[in-house]
Amino acid sequence: TEIDWKAYMQEVEGFANGTLDYTQLKGDTGPLVYPAGFVYIFLGLYHATGRGSNIRLAQYLFAALYLLNLLLVFRIYCRTNKVPPYVFFFMCCASYRIHSIFVLRLFNDPVAMAILFLAINLFLEEHWSWGCLLFSLAVSVKMNILLFAPGLLFLLLQRFGLLGCIPKLCICALLQVVLGLPFLLVNPIGYLTRSFDLGRQFQFKWTVNWRFLPEEVFQNRAFHAALLLAHLAGLGLFALRRWHSSKDSILILLKDPAKRKPPSPPLTINDILWQASHVCPLNTSVQIVFILFSSNFLGVCCSRSLHYQFYVWYFHTLPYLLWCTPTTKLAHMPKVLLLGVIELCWNTYPSTVCSSLSLHICHGLILLQLWYGTAPTPVSRTPTPSRKRTAPSKKAQ
């Protein structure tokens, strides 16, 4: 369990010794392939743990990170009020793989995700600039956070319009420049190609999701292009049909919010109750979380390869994705079963044809539920005949 930790320490040790050429930072597992934020954070851990030698202390620090991550996730779920309380037991106690990723393997993926969940909490509090800063910091630890980027871009356009979201995007870009500046000044091409290598090949022996394919297909560039097209198509469909709740063209997002058409008349209490029992209500917190989590999930489904540590990319979002749609009493058990099957797939080592196929089937079922469970349904505004209209009281007048 020390392999990746030791490699991380070897990679940041070169920086501690004054090496600023990114192509010269290496470990036993190969060259450094993460952005500069990873270097600074793990350099701090390098010094805190006696140059990486005190692994027990590192485990305690990651255990604290695990608890902090849970608190951030619970706060998001409390704001949305979608997931039944008993599901939190599965999130806390039922995943051996997640505990291993955090406390045994000491991967950088949990660090990036904890910062990401902090950014989402800031979005929910309407602190968009600070949220964008933390989002960019998470990207600088590991690039998988970019899977949330299409959803975040949609939210920024929706909230601020095209001109209004440019400063937020500049915050994200500026932080990347500042963090990478020492390396950019020495070898800019080396830094960019190593830390943001989107074409990196993955080893077939570690794949969790594509084991049922022949290795030559897994490594084929045409297959990678097809997955990218599927990812873009999925994002486009969700943006047009599920994220964009207005009847107007999606191009209206480019306008200043103050210049958009006024919202439709408010719903009656009967309309609200009807929607609550049939579709996912789009209050602000629910909309933010749904868009971000579904954006990431689409990316996970279309990933060229999922390794075991990648489970943390979406594990804590699965309960929301399963329970954000209306759920009858009898439908709870199949959703819990889906969580169990996904966990079983990720705990099968090495992965098998059966485990990888099962994982894709589970992902497909969740996608179908998200698509049909959040479909916009016309709401009748005809008042209920049985409700008698009463004269307003003197107090109300």
N, C-alpha and C positions, 0 to 999 in steps of 0.2 A: 504493500500500500504506500510505500515511500517513493516510488519511482517518479511520479509527476512532481511531487513536492521538491525532491532533490534537483530535478531538471529545472524547475522554476528558480530555485536558489542559485543554480549555476548560471542561468541566464541573466539574473539581476546582479550577480557578483561581478560580471564584466563591467557593467555600468558603474558599480560601486568603486571599481578600480580605475575608472576614468575613460572607458571605451565608449565613444559616442557614435561610432559607425555601426548602424543597426545590423548590418550583415555579419558582424563579428560577434554578436551576442548569441551564444549557443549553449545547449545542454546535452545531456546524454540521449534525450529523445529527439534531438534535431535542432534546427535554428529557431530563434524566437519569432513567433508569427502573430503576436498580439500587439495592439497599439500601446502608446506610451503610458497611458493611465495604469495599465497592468504593471509596468516597470516600477512606477513610483509607489504603488500600494504594496507590492510584494518586496520592494526594497525596504519599506518600513517593517514588514514582517521579518525580513532577513536580519535587520539589526535587533529587533525585539526578541528574536529567538536565538541569539548568539550565532549569527551567520547561518541560520537554518538548522543548527544542531539540536536545539531543544524542541523536538517534534511534539512532545506532550503539551508544552505551552501553546504551540500552534494549534493543537486540537482543541484546547480550552477556548482559544480565541475564536475558532470556527464554530464551536458550540454556542458561544455568545452571539455570533453572527446568525446562527440558525434560529435562535430565540427571537432576535430582533427582526429577522425576516418574517417569522410567523406573526409577530405583532403588527407589522406593516400590512401583511396580507389580510389579517383579521379586521383591521381597520377599514380596508377597502371593502370587504364583504359586509361589514356592518353598515356602511354607507349605502350599499345597493339593496340590502335586505332581501336577497333572493334565495340564499342557500339555507336549508334547515340546519339547526344547530348540531344534530348528530353527525353530520357530514364532516365537521371539523375533527372528529376523532380519527377518521381515515387520513386526513391531511397531516395530523400530528404524529400518529402512532403506527400507522399501518404500512409504511413504506420503508423497507430495509434499504432499498437502492438510494433513496434520498438521504437517509442517515449516513450511508457510506460515502456519498458524494461530498457531503458537508464535512463530516468529522473524521472519516478514515482516509479519504483520498486527498482532501484539501485542495480541490480544484478551484480554478478562478471563476468558473461559471456561477457558483453561488454568490460570489462577491458582486458580479455584474448584475445579477437578478435582484439582490437586496437593494442596490442603488436604484435600479429601475422601479421597484415597488415604492421606494421613497419618492421618486419623481411622480408616480401616479397619484400618491397621496397629495402631493402639492398641486397637481392638476385638479383634483377633486375640491381643493380649497381655493381654486381660482388664482393660484400663484403660478401663472403660466411661464413667466420669465425664469423664475427659480427652478421650475419643473424642467424646462428645456435645458438649463445648465446641468442639472443632475442627470437628465437623459443622455446628454452628450458625454458626461463623465462615465456613465455605464457603458456606452459604446466604446470608450477608450480602454475599457478593461477587456471586453470581448465583443466581437462584431455581431454576434447573434442578436443583440439588442436592436439591430437595424430591421429585424422582422416586425417590430412594433412601429417603425417609422412611417409606413403608408397610412396607418390609422392615425398617428399623431399629426401628419400633414393634413389629413382630412379635417381633424378637429380644429387645427389652427385656422384653416380656411373658413370653416364654419363659424368660428368664433370671432375672427378678426378680418376676414377678407384677404385678398391677395396682398395688398400693400401693408396691411396690418400684421400679417404673419412674417413678412420679410425680416423685421428686427429679431423675432424669435429664432428664425433660422440662422441669422447671423450670430446669435449667441452660441448656438450649437457648433457652428463652423469655427468661430473664434477660439473656443476652448480647445478644439482639436489642434489648431495651429499653435496655441500657447503651450500645450502639453508636449507636442512633438517638436517644438522649436530647436532644442539642443541637438536633436538628431537630424532635423531638416537642414540645419546650417552646415553639417558635416557631409552628409550623404543623403540628399532629399529623395533621389530615386530609390536608393536602397531601403529607406524607411517606408516609403509609400508602397513599394512592391512587397515588402515583407509583412507589414502590419495590416494592410488592407488587400490581401491577395484573395480575390473572389474566385479565381480559377484553380485553387489548390485541389489536388487530387487526394481522395481519401482511400485508405486501405480497406479492401474488401473484408478482411478477417474481423474488423471491428464493427461492421455495419449491423444495426439492429433491425432496420426497416426494409432492406432490399436483399435479404439472404436468399429469397426464392428465385432471384435472377442469376443467370450465368455471369461470371466475373467480367467477361469481355463486354457484356451489355452494361453492367454497372459502371465500367470505366469509359464507356463510349460517349464522346462529346455530343452526339446527336440526342442521346438519352437525356443528357444534362440540359440541352436546349429545350427539349420537350417539357421537362419539369419546370423550367423557367417560364415557358409560355403558359403552362397550366396555372402556375402561381399568379402571373399577371392577369390571366383571364378571371381567376377566382377573385382577386382583389377588385377588378373592374366590376364584376357582377355584384359583389357585396356593396361596393361603394354606390352603385347606381340604384340597387333594389332593396338594400337592407340598411345601410348607414344613412343614406339620404332619405329622410322621412317626408320632405316637402313634395308637393305635386309639381313644383316648378322645375325647370331644367337644372341639372347639377352645376351648370356654369354660373348659376346665381351665387355660388360660393365665392366666386372671384370678386364680387361686388363688396363695397363697404357695407357692413351689417346695418348701418343707419339708413342706407338707401334702398334696402330691400323692401319688398312688399310687406305690409303689416301682417301679422299672423292671423289665421282664421279665427272666427268667434270661439270663445271658450266652450268646452264640452259641458253638457249637463252632468249631474251626478249619475244619472242612469247610463250615459255614454261611458263615463269613467269606469263604472263598475263592470260594464259589459266588456270593455277593453281589458280590464284586469283579469277577467276570466278567460279571455281568448287569445290575447297577444301580449307581447312583452312591452310594458309601459315605457315610454322613452323620457323619463325624467332625466335631469342633467347627469347625475352620478351614474345611473344605469347606462346612459348613452355613451359616456366617456369610457367606462370599463368594457362595455360590449364591443365597441369599435376597436379598442387597443388589443383586447384579448383575442378577438376573432381575427384581427390582422396577423398577430403572431401565430395563431393556430394554423392559418392557411399556409404560412411559410414553413411551419413544421411538417405539415402534410406533404409538401412538395420538396422537402429537403433532399439533396443528392445523397446524403447519408446521415444517419443518426447514430452517434456513439453513446455509450452508456451514461457518460456524464451529462449528455444533452437532455436527459430526462427532466432535469431541473428547469430547462427552458420553459416548460409549460405545465409541469405537475401541479403547481399551486393555482393555475388558472382553470384546470379541468372541472372542479366542482361548479364554478360559475358557468362555464360553457354548457354543462349538463342541466343545471337548474335555472338558468335565466329564462327558459321558456316555460309556459304553464305546465304544471305537473299535477296529475290526479293522484289519488292515494295509491292506486295500483301501479302507477308508473315509477314510483320511487325505487322499487326493487330492481327493475332492469337498469336503471342508471347506476345504482350501487354495483350491480354485476359488471357493467362496462368498466367502472373504475378498477374492479378486481381483475378483470381480464387484461387491461392495460398494464397493471402492476405486474401480473404474471409474465407478460411478454418482456417487460424490461428486466425481470429477474431471471430470465432464461439465459444462461451463459454456457457455451457460446450460443448465439441465436440460431434458430432453426428455420426451415421453410415454413413450418406450422406457426411458430411464434411471430415471424415477420408478416405473414399473411393475416394472422389474427389482429395484429396491430393496425394494419391498413383497414381492415373491416371495421374495427372500433372507431378509427378516425373518420371513415366514411359515414358511419351511423351518426356520429356527432355532427358532422357537416350537414347531413340531411335534416337533423333536428333543428340546427341553427337556421337553415334556409326556410323550412316550412313553419317552424315555430315562431319566427319573427316576421312572417309575411304581413304586409300592410293589408288590413281588412276594412272595407268601407263601413263607417259607423252611421247608423240611422239616427237622425236628429228628431224623429217624430216623438213627441212627448208620450209618455205611458198613459193610456186611457184611464187606468184605474186610479191614477194619482189626481186627486182633486185639487184645484187651484184655490188656495186660501187667501183671504185679504191680508195684506201686511199689517202687522200690529203697530200700535202707536209708537212703541219703543223703536222698532225697525225704521219707521218713518223719521 
